[in-house]
Amino acid sequence: MAMYSRAKCVKVVKDKANHVLNILSKLSIRDRNLKVKRVDDYVLIPIKGDVNHQDISKVLGNIGFSICIDEFEEITKHKSYKDLLKDKVPNQVLHLLPRSFDIVGDIAIIKLKDRAVIKYGDEIAKAIMSVAKNVRVVYAEEPGLEGEFRVRKLTHLGGERRSWTIHKEYGIKIYVDIAKAYYNPSLAEEHRRIALMTHDGEVIADLFTGVGPFPLHIASIRYSLIYAIDKNIEAIKCLLNSITMNKLKGRIVSINADANDFLNIIKDEVLDRVIMNLPHASLTFLGKVLPKLRRNGYVHLYLIASSEDDALNKVLNTYPSSHYSYTVDNVKRVIDYSPHRYIYRVDVKRI
């Protein structure tokens, strides 16, 4: 329910309102706790109570205005989950909590550096679900990923007892089980960027597909054939669920296998594009992938580096171009990884 307060205001004709509003805001004269409102051909801008007519005249010059008092709607300031915890957990615990959290579908994941705060998990979960109304499950995540399948180290803090959810990117439904398969919601824009680079009719391989966001994005807009490969059977199960939930133009062939086995079986020069989102190990596959590309085909290779030059040099120094000629078309910083280290995408073109 909206709350209202009486306050002093500057009344100006609507044609001058934006200009006056900017001036009053820059000089901290405007009362930012109250909403501006329009009355007939005038705009009323709430100002702080200690400001007088002479003060306004000095800053507005020849702009016509009048001072009046009126009712204004109060601006509701949204509280963070940490604001809700101030009286419920010790201050030292508040300082250990991050400012924000990830949301995958209706699951919130808060990244913790100290397990000591987990004893307050119930309160933390309630606070998160209070500010994020669509969240039904809350997990804590410890640093690092577990095992060869890169799954999160999770502790259930509150809400429903499940780890699966349906996440949406650009209207695409992605079935995710955060306890069993790798998925990074921060890469949504990157998934779309790659999809937009593709063309109808391409044959594409996503060697470390996880739950399949790259293939799902591509198949949603292109009439292409996409091989989605992952060693983790649970990730493939997630992808199969997603395929049934979406209307796709392209065809996704999901394969539960090691990327090396796939590359050993597939013929040379049959792929138009390969996606290698395995930042710690993608470089080791470059030599095997290049022969599988048709001429003018692309590899989108993800790696960890400190700069664009560092990323470029890692590619050029890993696989000499003497056997299969290639060029690097683009190097793009995608997301942060750690202080002074980032995940880059290097677009390698076979020529």
N, C-alpha and C positions, 0 to 999 in steps of 0.2 A: 504494500500500500504506500503510495507516494506521500511524502511529508513536505509541508510548505512553511516558509518563514517570511516575515516582513523584512524588507531591506531597502536601503537607499539605492537609487539607480540613476543612470544616465539615459535620457530619452533622446533618440536621434531618428531622423527619417531613415527609412530602410535602405535607400541608395548609399548612405554614408556609413551604414552599420558595420560592415566588415572592416573598413578602414579604422573606425573608432575602436572597435573591439580589439584589433591588433595593437593599437597604441596603448590602450588601458591594460592589456595583458602583459605587454613587454615591460611596462612600468610598475607591474604588480599592484595596480589600482583595482582591477576587476576582482570580484569575489568569486573564486573558482569553486566554491562549495554550492553555488546556486546556478540554476540554468537560465540562460538568456531566453527572453520570450518576445513574441511579436504581438502588437496590439494595433489593429487597423494598418495604417501606413507608417507606423513607427516601430522601432525596436527598443526594448528596455534591457539595459545591461546592468546587472547588479554590481555594486561597488562596495568597498570596505567602508565601515561606518565612520571612520575618522577622516575621511576625505571630504573636502568642502568644495563649494562652487568655484572659488578662486583657484584651487589646485587644478580642477578640470580645465578651466579657461586657459591656464598656462600651457597645458599640453595639447589642447585641441585647437588653439589659435582661433581662426575665423570660422571654424565648423560650428554651425548652430546646434545647440543642445539645451536641455533643461534638466534640472535635478528633481526627482520625485521619489515617493515611497510606494512600494507595491508588494504583492505577494509573489514569491518565487518558489518553484519546486526545488527541493534539496537534491543534490547529486549524491547518489548512493555509492559509497566507495566499497568495492569488493575486497573482502578480506582474503588473505592467503591462508593456506592450511596451517602455516606457522603462527599466524595471528590467533587462530582458534586454539592453539596448543599452549599459549603463554601462561595460562593459569593452571594447566593440567600436567605439565612435565617440568622438571628442573631446567633452569637456564642453560646449564652446561649441555644438556641434551638438545635443546633448541639450536645451540651453536654447531652441533654435530650434524644437523639435518640439512640437506641441500635445499635450495630455494624452490626447485621445481621437480617434476617427476614426468616419466614417460607414460603415455597412454596408448595401449594397443587394444583396439575394440572397446570393450567395457572393463578392461583390466588396467589398473595403475601399477607402475613399477617404480619404486623409489630406490635410488642407488645410495647405498650406505658404505661409509668408510670404516665405521666402528660398530661391531656387533652389539656393543653394550646398549644401544638404543632399542634393540629389538624387544626388550622387556616392556617397553611402552608401545608395542606394536598395535594393540587394540585401540588406544587413543589416537595414534597416528593414522590408522586406517579410517576411523570415524571422521577425523578432520578432513582427510583427503576426499572421502565420499560426500562430505558436506559441501565442499567447494566445487567438486567435479560431479555434477548431478547424474551423469550417465554411467559413472563407475560403479561396478557391482563387486569387484574383487580387488584386493590390494596385496601386492607382494613386495618384499625387500630383495634387492639384488646386491650381492657382494661383488667386489672388483674381479675382473677376469672372467673367462669362459671355461666351462668344464669339458674335457675330453675332445676327441677328434671331431665331434659334431658341433662344437662351439655353442653349447647350450648354456643358458644363464644359471648362476648359482642363486637359487631362490629360497626364500622363507615366507610362508603365508602369514600375513599380518591380520587380515580381516576380510569380511564379506563372504561370498560364496566359496565353497571348496572345490574349485576347478581351475585348470590352467589353460583351457582352450577358449577361443573367442573368435569372432568374425570382425576383422578390421577392414576399413574401406580406404582405398586410394583412388581418387578421380572416379568415384562411383563403382570401382571394381571391388568385389567382395573377396577377401583373402582369409582363408581359414588358417588360424595360427594356434599351435600349442606351444606356449612360451617355455614350458618345462622340457619339451622333447625336441624342439627344432629351432634353428637360428632364424631370427627375423629382426631387422632394424627399421623402425618406423621413420627414423631420420632420413632415410634414403628415398622417400616417396618421390621427391622431385627428380632425383637421379633416375629412378625407374622410368619415369615419364620421358625424360630427356633422351634416354637410349631408345625407347620405343619410337619416338618421333624421328630418329635418325634412320630407322629401317624403312624398307620398301616392300610393296606387295611382291609375292613370289620368291622372297629370299628363303634360303635354308640356313637356319641359325642354330647354334649350340650354346646353351648356358651350362657350363661345366660344373658349377658349384651352386646349384639353383636354390638350395634351401627350400622354403615353402613356395617358391616359384613366382615372386613378384615381377621379375623381368619378363618371363614368358607370358604371364597373364596380361601385362600392359601391352606387349607387342601383339598378342593374339586378339586383343580387344579392338585394335584399330587397323591391323594389317592381315591380308590373306597370305600368311606365311606358314612355313613348317618350322616348328621350334622343338629341338630336342632338349629336354630339361633333365639334367643328370645330377644325382646326388647319392652319396654312400648311405645316408641316413634314411632308413625305410620310413621312419616317422615323418620326416619332412615330405617325402613323396606322398604319403597318405594324406597329409594336409593339402598338397597340391591337387590331388585327385578330387578331394572334397570341393576345392575352389572351382575346378573346371566344371563341375556339375551345377554350380551356383551362378555362373556367369554366361551371358550370351557372347560367344566369341566368333570372330571372323576366321581367325587362323586356327591351325591344328597344333596342339601341344602333345608331344610324345614323351611321357614321363618314364625315366629309366633309373632304377635303383642299382647303381654301379659306381665303381671307382672311375674317376675321369681318365686315368691312364688306360684302363681296359677299354673304355669307349674309343679313345684315340687310337688304340692298337687295332681295333676292328674296322673303324670307318675308313673308307678309301681316301686317297689323296685328292685334293682339289675338288671337293664336293660342297664345301661350306662357304657361304657368303659372309658370315659374321659369327664371331665367337665372343662370348662374354665370360670373363674370368674374375669374378668378385671373390677372391680369396687373398686378401692383402698380404698375408704373411708368406704365401707360397706361390702366387701366380707366376712369378718370374721363372720358376723351375719348369713350367709347362710351355713356355713360349716356343722353344725349339721343336716340340712335338706338334704344336698347333699350326705353325706357319705352313707346313706342307699340306695341311688339310684344307687350307683356304684356296679358293679360286683367285685368279689375278684380280686385283682391285678389291679384294675382300678385306674385312676389318677384324682386328682383335681389340676389344675394350678391356684393358688390363688394369686392375686396381692394385695399388701397392702403397706402402707407408714410406714417406720421405719428409725431409725437412724443408724442401723448396721445390719449385718447378725444375730447376736445373738438376737438383739431386735426383728427382724422379726420372727425368730424361736420361741422365747418365747411367742410372741403374739398368734401364732397358737396353741402351746401346752397348753397355759393357757386358751384358749377360749373354747375348746371342749375336755374334758377328753377322753382318748382312751379306757375306760373300757367297753363301750357299743359296739361300732364298732371299732375294732382294726385297727390302721393305723400307718404308719411311715412316717417321712419326708425324702424324698430321696435327695432333693437338695434345696438350697436357693441361688438365683441369683439376684444380683443388676441389674436392667434393665435400668432405666434412673434417672436423678436428678429430684427432686420435688421442693425443696427449700433449702436454706443454711442448711447443715448438716442433711437433710432429703431426702430420696430416695424412689423410688418405687422398691420394691422387688417382685420377683416371688418365691413362695414357692410351691414346687411340693410334694403333699401329696398322698401317695399310700395306698389304703385300702388292708389290709392283712387278 
